């Protein structure tokens, strides 16, 4: 795909669309909440950070910044699990509203020998579209020799721009935390609909990570991006299973610029010009994605902290998984303490296939075909060194240790060094979906953590067993695309800032 720029009109409209996002009425997050068996709240996380940051040696966020985050917390069977899904980041000036679909888990638990406390964090970072080049290092997986397009959400309502463009107005809906009468099953989630995103040309060479912050390449509209979670505890078998089902809906609109003053819009019905007129060629958004060999991937990173030991991660074949580029599609990654004790496993081969729903062949998106996903570890600096691209992520991540303080205060100082710091992660991993076409994608790779539950403080023991925590697509956003026909067996988003 040739490098192209979005129409200046759209970008100007984005800049001038000074639409004040409706104020969210949030709850207050308190230290005492972490002593409860559970809670779920939409909170201004920056308000919480301002209250505690100075006390814990951190510089608080500016007083006029707000980060609205949906949080769920489960504190049972010796495991503390906190989920945080970002709704939006706003500024009091009313000029900025950024909804970045950022998802994070933080867990506290005991290792198998019951003597060590572990804090483990896992974060979905972004969607990354790509196409392989003739010099691609890892076919069907995004690498530094490929053309890469970071997909970031856009926080403006462009519905009033003019009548020749589609409605761009992303919305977020929470799926409230609920539990069964016996307290053994918990469910929750988050859904982004009409998700508008800008594509930014991105380079992940560890020696020179950067992105093109002059103009975005494209403006896209996805049907949805949904995360749903279910935690099930089985005291008989001594297991707890956390499953995540995530969906990336099909690309419904794509505005692509050839020159700053010339652009074309694609959707499922065809191609349209700047004045809204349909160009008399039967060429759709899915044709464009296919002919330009656009593929989709998700980027995630894992971090773990022990009080008195360092950790390291190895693939199933014994290769180093930290800061390497290793195919783990058919295997997994195990993280150990520096004396060899196992901390957790991440397995990718168990659920390697993804579903692709071909809207062109089946507009009901019921039937699907399956394809093999590819999972590879990635060089850390290629992503963590791209600070300009992840300005808002970094601003939020650096305050995550404040949550650790209230989950388990003894681990705060260690967590401060690593949790939320992308450069100190155990490993980055990228799951890619080579057959795409802009269609709906669904995937549930399995992420498994083995740990021993043990109560802390004066919490009464409910179960003393080993938990197997299976996070389907582990804090990653799995997309689904349908290809060939087969019977099936609140506020808006934001562009990355200029540096």
N, C-alpha and C positions, 0 to 999 in steps of 0.2 A: 504494500500500500504506500502510495506516495505521501510525503508529508504535506498536509494541507492545513489551512487556517479557517476558523469560523468567521462568519460574516461579522463585520464590525457593527452592523446594526443590532444584532443580537447581543453582542457584548456590551454595547453602549446601553441598551435597554436593561441589561442586567445591572449595570452600574447605576443607572438612574432609577431603577425600580425600588424606590425607597419605601418598601412596604413593611410596616411595623408588625412583627409577628405577634399574634394574640398572646397575652400573658398567660402562662400556665400557673394554675393554682397548685402548688406543690406542698408536700408534707415536710416536716422537719426530721432530719436524721439525728438521733441521739446515741451517745455511747451506751446507754442502758438498753437500746434496742438489740444489741448484740448478745445480751444475756437471755433473750427470749428464744423459744423453740423455733419461731419463724417470724418473718415479717415481709411485706411487699409494699413498696412506696415509690412514688415519683417524687424525687427530691431535687433541689438545687444543690448539686454536689459542691459547687464552688462556695456556697454559703457554709456548708459543713467544713470545707477546707479552710475558709477564712477563720472559722471559730477555733480550729485545732492546729493549723499550720505553725503559727508562731510558737505555740507551746512545745511543738515537736521539732523545732529547728528548721522549718521550711519557710520560704517566702510565700505569703498567701497570694492568691490570684487577685487581680484588681477588683475594687469594690463594685464596679459597674459591669462585671462579667458574670454570666450565669450559665451553668451547665445542667440542663434538665436530663436526669438519668432515671430510668426505671430500674429499681433494685429489688431483688428477691434474696432472702436469706433463710437457710435451713440449718438448724443446730440440733442434731439428733444422732444417736448411735455413735457418738464420738467423732463425728465429722462436722466441720463447719464449712458450709458452701455458700459463697456469695456470688450472685450474678449481677452484672451491671450492663444495661443496654442503653446506649446514648440516644436520646431523642433529639435535642438540639442544643447549640451554644448560642447565646444571644448577648448583645451589648445594650446598655441603657440608651445609647444614642439612637436606637431604632434603625440603624443603617445595616446591621449585620445579623444574619440568622443562619446558622450552619447546622444542618442535620447530617452527621456522618454516621453511617450504619456500623458503629463500633460495638463489639460484643466482647465481654471479658468474664472469665471465671477466676475466682481466688478460692483455694481450698486449704484448710488446715487439718492435719491428721497425724497419726503416729505411724512410724515405720513398723515393719513386721516384728522386730524385737522389742517393741513397746517402750523403747528408751529414747527415741529421737522424734522431735517434732519437725514436721515438714510444712512449709508454705509453698504451694504450687500455683502458678498463674498461667493462664492460656488466653490468648487474645487473637481475635480475627482482625486483621489489619485493613484489607482492601480487596476489591475485585481488580484483576489485572487482565485486560485484553491483550492479545499478542498475535503476531504471525511470524512463522519461521522464515529466516532468510537463507540464502545459499551458503552462508558461513555459520549457520546455527550450530551450536555446540551440543545441544540436547534436543533432538527433534521432538515435537509435540509437548515441549515444556519450555517456559519462558527463560531465556538466558540473556547475557549481556550483548550477544551478537544479534539478537532478534529485535524487531520493532515492537516496542511495548507501549501500552496506553493505560495509565492508571485511571481508574474510574472513580470519581469523587462526586458526591451529591451536591446539589445546587440549592441554596436557600432562598429563592425568590419565586413568587407567583408571577409567571409570565403570561397568564391567561388573557390579560388586557393589552398585550403587546401589539397585536393586530389580528385581523380575522383570517389571515392566511396561514397562521401557525397553529399547531395543536395546543391544548391546554397543558401547561407545565406547572403543576402545583402538588408537590409531594405531601403525603399525610402519614402520620404514624399512629398506630393503635396498639395498646398493650393487651396482652392476654393474661388476666389476673392469676396470681398464685392461688391454687386450690389444693386441698388434700382430702384423702379418703377418711372415712369415719375412724378407721383403725390407725391413722397416722403413718401408714406405710407407703403411700403413693402420693407424689406431689407433681403438679403440672403448672406450667406458666409459659410465657413467650412474648414475642414482639413482632409486629408486622408493619412494614413500610409499603405503601401503595403509591402508584403513579410516581415511581421513584425517578426523579430527574437527575442526570449526572453529566458532568463534563469529562471528556477524555483528554488527558495531558500526556504528551510524548515524554517518556521517562527512560532514563539510562541507569543501569544498575552495575556498572563496572565498579568493583570495590575500590579501585584507585581513583575514580572520578565519578562518584554518584551524583546525579543531578536530574533536573527535569526542565523542559522548555516552558518557562513561565511567561513568555511573551503572549502567546495565544493558545487556547485549547484547540485540539484537533477536531472535536465533534461534540455535539450536544445530543444526548440519548435519553430515551424514556423507557423504563422497564415497568412491566405490569405490577410486579411486587418483589419484595425481598422479605421472606418470612422465616423466623426462628421459633420453633416450638420445642419445649423440653418436658421430659417426664422422668422423675426420680422414683424408683421403686425399691423398697427395702424388703428383703426376705430374711427374717430372723432364723428360719429353719435351716437354710443353706448358708447363712452368713454372708449374703451378698447384697449389694445395692447397685442398681443399674440406672445410670442417667443417660437417656437417649435424646439426641437432638435431631429433629427433622428440619431441614432448611430448603427453601425453594428460591431460586432466582427466576422470576417470570420472564417471558420472552421480551425481546426488544420490540417495542411497538412503534417508536419513531426514532429516526436518525437524521439529524441535520449536519451535513458535512460541507465544509467550505473549501472551495478551490482557490479563491483569492479573497482578501478582506471584503471585497464588494460583490462577491458572487458565491452563491451557495445553492445547494440542492437538498430537498427533503425526501426521505424514503420512508414508506410504511408498507403494510401488507397488501395494499391495493395498488401501489405503483410508485412513480417518481413525480415530484412536484417542483415547480420553479419558485422564484422569489415572490411572485405575485399570487401564488396559490393555484396557478393553473397546472393541470396534470399534463406532464410531458407524454406524448403519444407513443410510449414504448412500454411494453409489459415487463417492467423491471422493478422488483420489490426490494424491501429491506433485507429479505433473506437471500435474494440473489446477490446483493451487494456483499453481504457477509461471506457468502460462499466463494464468490469470485475473487475476493481480496484475502481469502484464506484466514479469516479472523477466527481466533480460538479464544477460549475463556479460561481463567484460572482464579484461584483464591490464595491469598497470602496470609500466613499465620505464624505466631511464634510462641514458644514454650519457655517458661522460666521456673526454676525450683530453688529453694533456699533451705539449708540446714543451719542449726545454731552454731555448731562447732566444726563443721566439715564443709568442704567444697563438693560440688557435684560434677559429673561428666556424663556424656551421652554417647552410646554406641549403637550401630545398626545391628541387625540380626546376624550379619556376616562378620562382625567384629571390627568394622571400620568406624573411625571417628565420625560422629554426626554433627559436631559443632564446627561451624564456619567451613563447611565442605559442600560439595555438590555431588550428592550420591542418590541414585535411584533406589527408593524404598517402596515402590509400588506393590511388590509382592511380599513385603516383609514388614518390619517395624523398627522402632527405636526404643531402647531401654536406657533409662537414666539411673545412675548409681551414685552412692556416696563415695568419697575418695578412698575409702577402705573396702569398697566392693559390695556394700549392701544395696540391694535393689530398692529404688525409690518409686518408679512407675514405668509402665510400658505404654507406648503408642503403637498400635498395630494398624497398618494400612491395607494389607493384603486381604483381610477378612471380608471386607465389603468394597472390593476394588471397582466394581461396575457402577456406572451411573445411568440414569434414564434420560432419554431425550424425547421430547414431545413435539412432533412435527406439526405445527399449526397449519401449514399449507396442505398437508395430506389429511389432517383431522382437526378441524377448527374447534371441536369439543375438547381437545387436549385430554382425551381419555386413554387412547392407545399410545404405545411408546415402543421404542427400541432401546436396547442396552449396548453400551460401549465401555471399554476399559479406560478408567482414569489413570493418570500418571502422577505419581507423587515423588518429589525430589527435595532434598535439603538444599539450602541456598547459602551463599556467602553473606555474612551478617552486615558488613559495611555497605553492600549494595543497596540495602533498604534503610538501615539505621543511620547511615551517613547522608541520607536524602532528607536532611532536616527541614528544608523549605517545603517539601511536599507534605511532610507530616507535622507541620507546626501545631495544629490543633490537637492531634493525637498526643504529641509529646506534652503539651500543656496540661492535658487531662491525666495522662499516665503517671506523671511525676507525683501526683497526690494520692495514688492508690495505696502507698504504705500507711497512710493515715487510717485506712480501713483495717489494715493488718493490725494496727495498734489495738483497736477495739475488739478484734477477733481473738488475738493472742499476743498481748503486749510484750512478752519475752522475746518475740521474733522481730519486733519493729526495727531495731537498728540494722539487722541483717537484711530485712526486706527493703529498707531504705536504699541499700546499695544496688539492688538488683530488680525487684518487682517493679515493672513499669519502665525499666531502662532497657530499651531494645538492644543496645550495644553489649549488654551483659546477659543476654538470653542464652539458654542451653542450645537452642537451634531454631532457625527459621525453616519452615517447610511450605512448599507450594504444591497445591493439587490442581492439575490442569485437565481440561475437557477438550480433547483435540477435535472431535466432531461436534460442531456447534450450530452454525447457521443462524444465530440470533434467536434460537428457540428456547423454550422452557427447559430448565435443567433441574434434576433432583438427584441427590446423592446422600449416602449415609455410611461413609467409612467409619470404622470403629476405633475409638481411642480408649484404652484400658489402663486403669490405675489399680495397682495392688497395694493395699495398705491395711494396717491393723487398727481397728477402732479402739479407742480408750478414752474415757472421760477425763476432763481436766477440771481443775478448780473444785467446786463443790457440786458440779453437775452429777446427778445420779446416773449410774450406768444403766443403759437400756439393753444393749447387746454387746457381747464381747466376741467379735468375730472378724474375719478378714473380709473387707469390702472389695468387690470388683466394680469399679466405676467405669461404665462404658459410655463414653460421650460420642454419640453418633455424629460424625463430622465435626467433632471436638471443636467447639467455638469457632468453627469455620462456616462459611456460608456456602453450602453446596448448591450448585445450580443444576437445573434439570433441562435437558433438551430432548425432544422426541425426534426420531429420524424416520425409521421405517415403520410401517404399520405392524403392530403386534398386539395380541390380546393381552391385557394387563394380567399375568398369572394370578408532637403533632405538628407540629410545624415542620417546615420544609428543610431542604438540604443545601450543602455548601460547596463552593469551589475551593481548591487549595489556595493559600495566599501567595502573593508574589514575594520573593525574597529580595 
